[in-house]
Every structure is written in C-alpha cells, then in structure tokens.
C-alpha cells in the first residue's frame, strides 16, 4: 500500500508498462512525471505494431535492467548504489527529490542524508589534502 519509486526515466528514455498491457492486466504502478515531458497515450494495437520488430530486444533490455538492479541490491551497499546512480545521472540530485531517490535505493531519507554527508565530508577532506 505504500508508494515507492521503482524506476526513473531521463531525457531520451521511454518508460511504459507495456508488459501489463500485453497481458491484458491492470498496471501495478503509476507513471508520474517529475518534470516537463512528452506523454503519449497509444492504443495497444498501435503500440504492438510500433514495437513488433524490436519487441524481443525491448524485453531483453528491460529484463537486463531489472535483473541488474535486483543483483545490485544484494551486491552493493546503499552508498555504492547512490554513487553509481549519481555517476550515471549527474542531474538527478537537482531534478529528483531526495525522498524519491531514497525510495528508489530502498533506504530511508535519513540514511541517504548520512551517505550524502559522509561523501561531502570525504570530498572536503580530499580537497584539503
């Protein structure tokens, strides 16, 4: 029942719940825009026609993304996942709330604040050296 951030999409990326649509099921999540974006509501038939040549590639990419995220929850610490997210998407801290970032990382906002403080202290210490 609680809301949680499970994914982000950045400029040039597509986000959709075509899996539920293809199976004829109701979506299990809401897609919420945090910034100006283009939103298209496409009938399922048109969407299938649009994706049909690359549907398998789309599924492979989606599966890989989800599987790697799951593995990283076990392999990497919250700090490592936060640093990696910031390296991949440097603008994320300016465009996404810290509450949403912490939800995505599956940590509390307080824990994220501690991580950010530690990283800031470490970079300040490195600058002084």
Secondary structure, 3 states (H helix, E strand, C coil): CCCCCCCCCCCCCCCCCHHHHHHCCCCCCCCCCCCCCCCCCCCHHHHHHHHHHHHHHHHHHHHHHHHHHHHHHHHCCHHHHHHHHHHHCCCHHHHCCHHHHHHHHCCCHHHHHHHHHHHHHHHHHHHHC
